[in-house]
Amino acid sequence: MTVSWIWFWYMLVGFLLGGGAVYLGMLLKEKAIKLTWYEWILVVLGFVLFLFLGQTFVASFLEGEPRAAWMSLIFLGLPILLIGVGTFRLVKPRTAK
């Protein structure tokens, strides 16, 4: 029976994301920050796009297509960056004291 190391990386990413989600929840509760429903959607969308970007980037390199990998980094990274900055700018005015 051979063991595929790819499952190790999926488990590691899953544990890190789960821990990060718990930490984010605790941090929001500690600082008494309330997110509206659309801000939660933007946060989840940003995380899902980030995971998709990582998978696409690595898979393109493994298939021997470095140009496709770098193009996916540009065309998926820019929307992730815009979503993150936009969400931060929506939440920041309510938390500044």
Phi and psi restraints in degrees (range 20) as a CNS / XPLOR table:
assign (resid 1 and name C) (resid 2 and name N)
       (resid 2 and name CA) (resid 2 and name C) 1.0 -98.5 20.0 2
assign (resid 2 and name N) (resid 2 and name CA)
       (resid 2 and name C) (resid 3 and name N) 1.0 147.1 20.0 2
assign (resid 2 and name C) (resid 3 and name N)
       (resid 3 and name CA) (resid 3 and name C) 1.0 -105.1 20.0 2
assign (resid 3 and name N) (resid 3 and name CA)
       (resid 3 and name C) (resid 4 and name N) 1.0 127.5 20.0 2
assign (resid 3 and name C) (resid 4 and name N)
       (resid 4 and name CA) (resid 4 and name C) 1.0 -90.0 20.0 2
assign (resid 4 and name N) (resid 4 and name CA)
       (resid 4 and name C) (resid 5 and name N) 1.0 126.0 20.0 2
assign (resid 4 and name C) (resid 5 and name N)
       (resid 5 and name CA) (resid 5 and name C) 1.0 -74.2 20.0 2
assign (resid 5 and name N) (resid 5 and name CA)
       (resid 5 and name C) (resid 6 and name N) 1.0 -13.3 20.0 2
assign (resid 5 and name C) (resid 6 and name N)
       (resid 6 and name CA) (resid 6 and name C) 1.0 -63.2 20.0 2
assign (resid 6 and name N) (resid 6 and name CA)
       (resid 6 and name C) (resid 7 and name N) 1.0 -32.2 20.0 2
assign (resid 6 and name C) (resid 7 and name N)
       (resid 7 and name CA) (resid 7 and name C) 1.0 -67.8 20.0 2
assign (resid 7 and name N) (resid 7 and name CA)
       (resid 7 and name C) (resid 8 and name N) 1.0 -31.9 20.0 2
assign (resid 7 and name C) (resid 8 and name N)
       (resid 8 and name CA) (resid 8 and name C) 1.0 -61.0 20.0 2
assign (resid 8 and name N) (resid 8 and name CA)
       (resid 8 and name C) (resid 9 and name N) 1.0 -44.6 20.0 2
assign (resid 8 and name C) (resid 9 and name N)
       (resid 9 and name CA) (resid 9 and name C) 1.0 -66.8 20.0 2
assign (resid 9 and name N) (resid 9 and name CA)
       (resid 9 and name C) (resid 10 and name N) 1.0 -38.7 20.0 2
assign (resid 9 and name C) (resid 10 and name N)
       (resid 10 and name CA) (resid 10 and name C) 1.0 -63.6 20.0 2
assign (resid 10 and name N) (resid 10 and name CA)
       (resid 10 and name C) (resid 11 and name N) 1.0 -41.5 20.0 2
assign (resid 10 and name C) (resid 11 and name N)
       (resid 11 and name CA) (resid 11 and name C) 1.0 -65.6 20.0 2
assign (resid 11 and name N) (resid 11 and name CA)
       (resid 11 and name C) (resid 12 and name N) 1.0 -42.0 20.0 2
assign (resid 11 and name C) (resid 12 and name N)
       (resid 12 and name CA) (resid 12 and name C) 1.0 -61.4 20.0 2
assign (resid 12 and name N) (resid 12 and name CA)
       (resid 12 and name C) (resid 13 and name N) 1.0 -46.4 20.0 2
assign (resid 12 and name C) (resid 13 and name N)
       (resid 13 and name CA) (resid 13 and name C) 1.0 -63.4 20.0 2
assign (resid 13 and name N) (resid 13 and name CA)
       (resid 13 and name C) (resid 14 and name N) 1.0 -40.2 20.0 2
assign (resid 13 and name C) (resid 14 and name N)
       (resid 14 and name CA) (resid 14 and name C) 1.0 -62.4 20.0 2
assign (resid 14 and name N) (resid 14 and name CA)
       (resid 14 and name C) (resid 15 and name N) 1.0 -44.7 20.0 2
assign (resid 14 and name C) (resid 15 and name N)
       (resid 15 and name CA) (resid 15 and name C) 1.0 -65.4 20.0 2
assign (resid 15 and name N) (resid 15 and name CA)
       (resid 15 and name C) (resid 16 and name N) 1.0 -40.9 20.0 2
assign (resid 15 and name C) (resid 16 and name N)
       (resid 16 and name CA) (resid 16 and name C) 1.0 -64.8 20.0 2
assign (resid 16 and name N) (resid 16 and name CA)
       (resid 16 and name C) (resid 17 and name N) 1.0 -41.6 20.0 2
assign (resid 16 and name C) (resid 17 and name N)
       (resid 17 and name CA) (resid 17 and name C) 1.0 -66.9 20.0 2
assign (resid 17 and name N) (resid 17 and name CA)
       (resid 17 and name C) (resid 18 and name N) 1.0 -40.6 20.0 2
assign (resid 17 and name C) (resid 18 and name N)
       (resid 18 and name CA) (resid 18 and name C) 1.0 -62.8 20.0 2
assign (resid 18 and name N) (resid 18 and name CA)
       (resid 18 and name C) (resid 19 and name N) 1.0 -44.8 20.0 2
assign (resid 18 and name C) (resid 19 and name N)
       (resid 19 and name CA) (resid 19 and name C) 1.0 -64.2 20.0 2
assign (resid 19 and name N) (resid 19 and name CA)
       (resid 19 and name C) (resid 20 and name N) 1.0 -39.6 20.0 2
assign (resid 19 and name C) (resid 20 and name N)
       (resid 20 and name CA) (resid 20 and name C) 1.0 -65.4 20.0 2
assign (resid 20 and name N) (resid 20 and name CA)
       (resid 20 and name C) (resid 21 and name N) 1.0 -38.1 20.0 2
assign (resid 20 and name C) (resid 21 and name N)
       (resid 21 and name CA) (resid 21 and name C) 1.0 -66.5 20.0 2
assign (resid 21 and name N) (resid 21 and name CA)
       (resid 21 and name C) (resid 22 and name N) 1.0 -41.6 20.0 2
assign (resid 21 and name C) (resid 22 and name N)
       (resid 22 and name CA) (resid 22 and name C) 1.0 -64.7 20.0 2
assign (resid 22 and name N) (resid 22 and name CA)
       (resid 22 and name C) (resid 23 and name N) 1.0 -43.2 20.0 2
assign (resid 22 and name C) (resid 23 and name N)
       (resid 23 and name CA) (resid 23 and name C) 1.0 -63.0 20.0 2
assign (resid 23 and name N) (resid 23 and name CA)
       (resid 23 and name C) (resid 24 and name N) 1.0 -42.5 20.0 2
assign (resid 23 and name C) (resid 24 and name N)
       (resid 24 and name CA) (resid 24 and name C) 1.0 -62.0 20.0 2
assign (resid 24 and name N) (resid 24 and name CA)
       (resid 24 and name C) (resid 25 and name N) 1.0 -43.6 20.0 2
assign (resid 24 and name C) (resid 25 and name N)
       (resid 25 and name CA) (resid 25 and name C) 1.0 -61.8 20.0 2
assign (resid 25 and name N) (resid 25 and name CA)
       (resid 25 and name C) (resid 26 and name N) 1.0 -43.2 20.0 2
assign (resid 25 and name C) (resid 26 and name N)
       (resid 26 and name CA) (resid 26 and name C) 1.0 -67.0 20.0 2
assign (resid 26 and name N) (resid 26 and name CA)
       (resid 26 and name C) (resid 27 and name N) 1.0 -38.3 20.0 2
assign (resid 26 and name C) (resid 27 and name N)
       (resid 27 and name CA) (resid 27 and name C) 1.0 -66.8 20.0 2
assign (resid 27 and name N) (resid 27 and name CA)
       (resid 27 and name C) (resid 28 and name N) 1.0 -42.4 20.0 2
assign (resid 27 and name C) (resid 28 and name N)
       (resid 28 and name CA) (resid 28 and name C) 1.0 -64.4 20.0 2
assign (resid 28 and name N) (resid 28 and name CA)
       (resid 28 and name C) (resid 29 and name N) 1.0 -39.3 20.0 2
assign (resid 28 and name C) (resid 29 and name N)
       (resid 29 and name CA) (resid 29 and name C) 1.0 -69.2 20.0 2
assign (resid 29 and name N) (resid 29 and name CA)
       (resid 29 and name C) (resid 30 and name N) 1.0 -40.5 20.0 2
assign (resid 29 and name C) (resid 30 and name N)
       (resid 30 and name CA) (resid 30 and name C) 1.0 -64.3 20.0 2
assign (resid 30 and name N) (resid 30 and name CA)
       (resid 30 and name C) (resid 31 and name N) 1.0 -40.3 20.0 2
assign (resid 30 and name C) (resid 31 and name N)
       (resid 31 and name CA) (resid 31 and name C) 1.0 -90.9 20.0 2
assign (resid 31 and name N) (resid 31 and name CA)
       (resid 31 and name C) (resid 32 and name N) 1.0 2.4 20.0 2
assign (resid 31 and name C) (resid 32 and name N)
       (resid 32 and name CA) (resid 32 and name C) 1.0 57.2 20.0 2
assign (resid 32 and name N) (resid 32 and name CA)
       (resid 32 and name C) (resid 33 and name N) 1.0 46.2 20.0 2
assign (resid 32 and name C) (resid 33 and name N)
       (resid 33 and name CA) (resid 33 and name C) 1.0 -100.0 20.0 2
assign (resid 33 and name N) (resid 33 and name CA)
       (resid 33 and name C) (resid 34 and name N) 1.0 123.9 20.0 2
assign (resid 33 and name C) (resid 34 and name N)
       (resid 34 and name CA) (resid 34 and name C) 1.0 -103.9 20.0 2
assign (resid 34 and name N) (resid 34 and name CA)
       (resid 34 and name C) (resid 35 and name N) 1.0 126.8 20.0 2
assign (resid 34 and name C) (resid 35 and name N)
       (resid 35 and name CA) (resid 35 and name C) 1.0 -99.0 20.0 2
assign (resid 35 and name N) (resid 35 and name CA)
       (resid 35 and name C) (resid 36 and name N) 1.0 140.0 20.0 2
assign (resid 35 and name C) (resid 36 and name N)
       (resid 36 and name CA) (resid 36 and name C) 1.0 -78.1 20.0 2
assign (resid 36 and name N) (resid 36 and name CA)
       (resid 36 and name C) (resid 37 and name N) 1.0 170.4 20.0 2
assign (resid 36 and name C) (resid 37 and name N)
       (resid 37 and name CA) (resid 37 and name C) 1.0 -62.3 20.0 2
assign (resid 37 and name N) (resid 37 and name CA)
       (resid 37 and name C) (resid 38 and name N) 1.0 -38.7 20.0 2
assign (resid 37 and name C) (resid 38 and name N)
       (resid 38 and name CA) (resid 38 and name C) 1.0 -74.4 20.0 2
assign (resid 38 and name N) (resid 38 and name CA)
       (resid 38 and name C) (resid 39 and name N) 1.0 -25.4 20.0 2
assign (resid 38 and name C) (resid 39 and name N)
       (resid 39 and name CA) (resid 39 and name C) 1.0 -70.2 20.0 2
assign (resid 39 and name N) (resid 39 and name CA)
       (resid 39 and name C) (resid 40 and name N) 1.0 -37.1 20.0 2
assign (resid 39 and name C) (resid 40 and name N)
       (resid 40 and name CA) (resid 40 and name C) 1.0 -62.9 20.0 2
assign (resid 40 and name N) (resid 40 and name CA)
       (resid 40 and name C) (resid 41 and name N) 1.0 -41.4 20.0 2
assign (resid 40 and name C) (resid 41 and name N)
       (resid 41 and name CA) (resid 41 and name C) 1.0 -62.7 20.0 2
assign (resid 41 and name N) (resid 41 and name CA)
       (resid 41 and name C) (resid 42 and name N) 1.0 -41.8 20.0 2
assign (resid 41 and name C) (resid 42 and name N)
       (resid 42 and name CA) (resid 42 and name C) 1.0 -64.6 20.0 2
assign (resid 42 and name N) (resid 42 and name CA)
       (resid 42 and name C) (resid 43 and name N) 1.0 -39.7 20.0 2
assign (resid 42 and name C) (resid 43 and name N)
       (resid 43 and name CA) (resid 43 and name C) 1.0 -63.9 20.0 2
assign (resid 43 and name N) (resid 43 and name CA)
       (resid 43 and name C) (resid 44 and name N) 1.0 -47.5 20.0 2
assign (resid 43 and name C) (resid 44 and name N)
       (resid 44 and name CA) (resid 44 and name C) 1.0 -64.4 20.0 2
assign (resid 44 and name N) (resid 44 and name CA)
       (resid 44 and name C) (resid 45 and name N) 1.0 -42.1 20.0 2
assign (resid 44 and name C) (resid 45 and name N)
       (resid 45 and name CA) (resid 45 and name C) 1.0 -61.3 20.0 2
assign (resid 45 and name N) (resid 45 and name CA)
       (resid 45 and name C) (resid 46 and name N) 1.0 -41.1 20.0 2
assign (resid 45 and name C) (resid 46 and name N)
       (resid 46 and name CA) (resid 46 and name C) 1.0 -62.3 20.0 2
assign (resid 46 and name N) (resid 46 and name CA)
       (resid 46 and name C) (resid 47 and name N) 1.0 -42.9 20.0 2
assign (resid 46 and name C) (resid 47 and name N)
       (resid 47 and name CA) (resid 47 and name C) 1.0 -65.8 20.0 2
assign (resid 47 and name N) (resid 47 and name CA)
       (resid 47 and name C) (resid 48 and name N) 1.0 -42.4 20.0 2
assign (resid 47 and name C) (resid 48 and name N)
       (resid 48 and name CA) (resid 48 and name C) 1.0 -65.3 20.0 2
assign (resid 48 and name N) (resid 48 and name CA)
       (resid 48 and name C) (resid 49 and name N) 1.0 -43.2 20.0 2
assign (resid 48 and name C) (resid 49 and name N)
       (resid 49 and name CA) (resid 49 and name C) 1.0 -64.2 20.0 2
assign (resid 49 and name N) (resid 49 and name CA)
       (resid 49 and name C) (resid 50 and name N) 1.0 -36.5 20.0 2
assign (resid 49 and name C) (resid 50 and name N)
       (resid 50 and name CA) (resid 50 and name C) 1.0 -64.4 20.0 2
assign (resid 50 and name N) (resid 50 and name CA)
       (resid 50 and name C) (resid 51 and name N) 1.0 -42.5 20.0 2
assign (resid 50 and name C) (resid 51 and name N)
       (resid 51 and name CA) (resid 51 and name C) 1.0 -64.6 20.0 2
assign (resid 51 and name N) (resid 51 and name CA)
       (resid 51 and name C) (resid 52 and name N) 1.0 -42.2 20.0 2
assign (resid 51 and name C) (resid 52 and name N)
       (resid 52 and name CA) (resid 52 and name C) 1.0 -62.8 20.0 2
assign (resid 52 and name N) (resid 52 and name CA)
       (resid 52 and name C) (resid 53 and name N) 1.0 -39.6 20.0 2
assign (resid 52 and name C) (resid 53 and name N)
       (resid 53 and name CA) (resid 53 and name C) 1.0 -62.4 20.0 2
assign (resid 53 and name N) (resid 53 and name CA)
       (resid 53 and name C) (resid 54 and name N) 1.0 -44.9 20.0 2
assign (resid 53 and name C) (resid 54 and name N)
       (resid 54 and name CA) (resid 54 and name C) 1.0 -62.2 20.0 2
assign (resid 54 and name N) (resid 54 and name CA)
       (resid 54 and name C) (resid 55 and name N) 1.0 -44.7 20.0 2
assign (resid 54 and name C) (resid 55 and name N)
       (resid 55 and name CA) (resid 55 and name C) 1.0 -63.9 20.0 2
assign (resid 55 and name N) (resid 55 and name CA)
       (resid 55 and name C) (resid 56 and name N) 1.0 -43.6 20.0 2
assign (resid 55 and name C) (resid 56 and name N)
       (resid 56 and name CA) (resid 56 and name C) 1.0 -65.7 20.0 2
assign (resid 56 and name N) (resid 56 and name CA)
       (resid 56 and name C) (resid 57 and name N) 1.0 -41.9 20.0 2
assign (resid 56 and name C) (resid 57 and name N)
       (resid 57 and name CA) (resid 57 and name C) 1.0 -63.0 20.0 2
assign (resid 57 and name N) (resid 57 and name CA)
       (resid 57 and name C) (resid 58 and name N) 1.0 -49.4 20.0 2
assign (resid 57 and name C) (resid 58 and name N)
       (resid 58 and name CA) (resid 58 and name C) 1.0 -67.0 20.0 2
assign (resid 58 and name N) (resid 58 and name CA)
       (resid 58 and name C) (resid 59 and name N) 1.0 -44.0 20.0 2
assign (resid 58 and name C) (resid 59 and name N)
       (resid 59 and name CA) (resid 59 and name C) 1.0 -64.1 20.0 2
assign (resid 59 and name N) (resid 59 and name CA)
       (resid 59 and name C) (resid 60 and name N) 1.0 -36.7 20.0 2
assign (resid 59 and name C) (resid 60 and name N)
       (resid 60 and name CA) (resid 60 and name C) 1.0 -65.6 20.0 2
assign (resid 60 and name N) (resid 60 and name CA)
       (resid 60 and name C) (resid 61 and name N) 1.0 -39.9 20.0 2
assign (resid 60 and name C) (resid 61 and name N)
       (resid 61 and name CA) (resid 61 and name C) 1.0 -66.3 20.0 2
assign (resid 61 and name N) (resid 61 and name CA)
       (resid 61 and name C) (resid 62 and name N) 1.0 -40.3 20.0 2
assign (resid 61 and name C) (resid 62 and name N)
       (resid 62 and name CA) (resid 62 and name C) 1.0 -66.2 20.0 2
assign (resid 62 and name N) (resid 62 and name CA)
       (resid 62 and name C) (resid 63 and name N) 1.0 -28.3 20.0 2
assign (resid 62 and name C) (resid 63 and name N)
       (resid 63 and name CA) (resid 63 and name C) 1.0 -85.1 20.0 2
assign (resid 63 and name N) (resid 63 and name CA)
       (resid 63 and name C) (resid 64 and name N) 1.0 -0.1 20.0 2
assign (resid 63 and name C) (resid 64 and name N)
       (resid 64 and name CA) (resid 64 and name C) 1.0 81.5 20.0 2
assign (resid 64 and name N) (resid 64 and name CA)
       (resid 64 and name C) (resid 65 and name N) 1.0 28.2 20.0 2
assign (resid 64 and name C) (resid 65 and name N)
       (resid 65 and name CA) (resid 65 and name C) 1.0 -121.7 20.0 2
assign (resid 65 and name N) (resid 65 and name CA)
       (resid 65 and name C) (resid 66 and name N) 1.0 74.6 20.0 2
assign (resid 65 and name C) (resid 66 and name N)
       (resid 66 and name CA) (resid 66 and name C) 1.0 -66.4 20.0 2
assign (resid 66 and name N) (resid 66 and name CA)
       (resid 66 and name C) (resid 67 and name N) 1.0 -32.5 20.0 2
assign (resid 66 and name C) (resid 67 and name N)
       (resid 67 and name CA) (resid 67 and name C) 1.0 -65.6 20.0 2
assign (resid 67 and name N) (resid 67 and name CA)
       (resid 67 and name C) (resid 68 and name N) 1.0 -40.4 20.0 2
assign (resid 67 and name C) (resid 68 and name N)
       (resid 68 and name CA) (resid 68 and name C) 1.0 -64.1 20.0 2
assign (resid 68 and name N) (resid 68 and name CA)
       (resid 68 and name C) (resid 69 and name N) 1.0 -36.3 20.0 2
assign (resid 68 and name C) (resid 69 and name N)
       (resid 69 and name CA) (resid 69 and name C) 1.0 -63.8 20.0 2
assign (resid 69 and name N) (resid 69 and name CA)
       (resid 69 and name C) (resid 70 and name N) 1.0 -46.1 20.0 2
assign (resid 69 and name C) (resid 70 and name N)
       (resid 70 and name CA) (resid 70 and name C) 1.0 -69.9 20.0 2
assign (resid 70 and name N) (resid 70 and name CA)
       (resid 70 and name C) (resid 71 and name N) 1.0 -33.9 20.0 2
assign (resid 70 and name C) (resid 71 and name N)
       (resid 71 and name CA) (resid 71 and name C) 1.0 -67.5 20.0 2
assign (resid 71 and name N) (resid 71 and name CA)
       (resid 71 and name C) (resid 72 and name N) 1.0 -38.8 20.0 2
assign (resid 71 and name C) (resid 72 and name N)
       (resid 72 and name CA) (resid 72 and name C) 1.0 -65.7 20.0 2
assign (resid 72 and name N) (resid 72 and name CA)
       (resid 72 and name C) (resid 73 and name N) 1.0 -33.9 20.0 2
assign (resid 72 and name C) (resid 73 and name N)
       (resid 73 and name CA) (resid 73 and name C) 1.0 -63.1 20.0 2
assign (resid 73 and name N) (resid 73 and name CA)
       (resid 73 and name C) (resid 74 and name N) 1.0 -39.2 20.0 2
assign (resid 73 and name C) (resid 74 and name N)
       (resid 74 and name CA) (resid 74 and name C) 1.0 -72.0 20.0 2
assign (resid 74 and name N) (resid 74 and name CA)
       (resid 74 and name C) (resid 75 and name N) 1.0 -50.8 20.0 2
assign (resid 74 and name C) (resid 75 and name N)
       (resid 75 and name CA) (resid 75 and name C) 1.0 -78.4 20.0 2
assign (resid 75 and name N) (resid 75 and name CA)
       (resid 75 and name C) (resid 76 and name N) 1.0 -19.3 20.0 2
assign (resid 75 and name C) (resid 76 and name N)
       (resid 76 and name CA) (resid 76 and name C) 1.0 -100.8 20.0 2
assign (resid 76 and name N) (resid 76 and name CA)
       (resid 76 and name C) (resid 77 and name N) 1.0 -27.9 20.0 2
assign (resid 76 and name C) (resid 77 and name N)
       (resid 77 and name CA) (resid 77 and name C) 1.0 -71.1 20.0 2
assign (resid 77 and name N) (resid 77 and name CA)
       (resid 77 and name C) (resid 78 and name N) 1.0 -36.6 20.0 2
assign (resid 77 and name C) (resid 78 and name N)
       (resid 78 and name CA) (resid 78 and name C) 1.0 -63.7 20.0 2
assign (resid 78 and name N) (resid 78 and name CA)
       (resid 78 and name C) (resid 79 and name N) 1.0 -47.9 20.0 2
assign (resid 78 and name C) (resid 79 and name N)
       (resid 79 and name CA) (resid 79 and name C) 1.0 -62.9 20.0 2
assign (resid 79 and name N) (resid 79 and name CA)
       (resid 79 and name C) (resid 80 and name N) 1.0 -35.3 20.0 2
assign (resid 79 and name C) (resid 80 and name N)
       (resid 80 and name CA) (resid 80 and name C) 1.0 -63.4 20.0 2
assign (resid 80 and name N) (resid 80 and name CA)
       (resid 80 and name C) (resid 81 and name N) 1.0 -43.1 20.0 2
assign (resid 80 and name C) (resid 81 and name N)
       (resid 81 and name CA) (resid 81 and name C) 1.0 -63.8 20.0 2
assign (resid 81 and name N) (resid 81 and name CA)
       (resid 81 and name C) (resid 82 and name N) 1.0 -43.5 20.0 2
assign (resid 81 and name C) (resid 82 and name N)
       (resid 82 and name CA) (resid 82 and name C) 1.0 -64.8 20.0 2
assign (resid 82 and name N) (resid 82 and name CA)
       (resid 82 and name C) (resid 83 and name N) 1.0 -40.8 20.0 2
assign (resid 82 and name C) (resid 83 and name N)
       (resid 83 and name CA) (resid 83 and name C) 1.0 -64.6 20.0 2
assign (resid 83 and name N) (resid 83 and name CA)
       (resid 83 and name C) (resid 84 and name N) 1.0 -43.7 20.0 2
assign (resid 83 and name C) (resid 84 and name N)
       (resid 84 and name CA) (resid 84 and name C) 1.0 -64.1 20.0 2
assign (resid 84 and name N) (resid 84 and name CA)
       (resid 84 and name C) (resid 85 and name N) 1.0 -45.8 20.0 2
assign (resid 84 and name C) (resid 85 and name N)
       (resid 85 and name CA) (resid 85 and name C) 1.0 -66.7 20.0 2
assign (resid 85 and name N) (resid 85 and name CA)
       (resid 85 and name C) (resid 86 and name N) 1.0 -40.8 20.0 2
assign (resid 85 and name C) (resid 86 and name N)
       (resid 86 and name CA) (resid 86 and name C) 1.0 -62.8 20.0 2
assign (resid 86 and name N) (resid 86 and name CA)
       (resid 86 and name C) (resid 87 and name N) 1.0 -42.5 20.0 2
assign (resid 86 and name C) (resid 87 and name N)
       (resid 87 and name CA) (resid 87 and name C) 1.0 -66.1 20.0 2
assign (resid 87 and name N) (resid 87 and name CA)
       (resid 87 and name C) (resid 88 and name N) 1.0 -41.8 20.0 2
assign (resid 87 and name C) (resid 88 and name N)
       (resid 88 and name CA) (resid 88 and name C) 1.0 -61.4 20.0 2
assign (resid 88 and name N) (resid 88 and name CA)
       (resid 88 and name C) (resid 89 and name N) 1.0 -42.2 20.0 2
assign (resid 88 and name C) (resid 89 and name N)
       (resid 89 and name CA) (resid 89 and name C) 1.0 -69.7 20.0 2
assign (resid 89 and name N) (resid 89 and name CA)
       (resid 89 and name C) (resid 90 and name N) 1.0 -25.7 20.0 2
assign (resid 89 and name C) (resid 90 and name N)
       (resid 90 and name CA) (resid 90 and name C) 1.0 -73.3 20.0 2
assign (resid 90 and name N) (resid 90 and name CA)
       (resid 90 and name C) (resid 91 and name N) 1.0 -36.5 20.0 2
assign (resid 90 and name C) (resid 91 and name N)
       (resid 91 and name CA) (resid 91 and name C) 1.0 -87.6 20.0 2
assign (resid 91 and name N) (resid 91 and name CA)
       (resid 91 and name C) (resid 92 and name N) 1.0 -33.3 20.0 2
assign (resid 91 and name C) (resid 92 and name N)
       (resid 92 and name CA) (resid 92 and name C) 1.0 -57.6 20.0 2
assign (resid 92 and name N) (resid 92 and name CA)
       (resid 92 and name C) (resid 93 and name N) 1.0 -44.2 20.0 2
assign (resid 92 and name C) (resid 93 and name N)
       (resid 93 and name CA) (resid 93 and name C) 1.0 -61.9 20.0 2
assign (resid 93 and name N) (resid 93 and name CA)
       (resid 93 and name C) (resid 94 and name N) 1.0 -29.0 20.0 2
assign (resid 93 and name C) (resid 94 and name N)
       (resid 94 and name CA) (resid 94 and name C) 1.0 -78.2 20.0 2
assign (resid 94 and name N) (resid 94 and name CA)
       (resid 94 and name C) (resid 95 and name N) 1.0 -19.8 20.0 2
assign (resid 94 and name C) (resid 95 and name N)
       (resid 95 and name CA) (resid 95 and name C) 1.0 -99.3 20.0 2
assign (resid 95 and name N) (resid 95 and name CA)
       (resid 95 and name C) (resid 96 and name N) 1.0 -14.4 20.0 2
assign (resid 95 and name C) (resid 96 and name N)
       (resid 96 and name CA) (resid 96 and name C) 1.0 -73.8 20.0 2
assign (resid 96 and name N) (resid 96 and name CA)
       (resid 96 and name C) (resid 97 and name N) 1.0 123.5 20.0 2
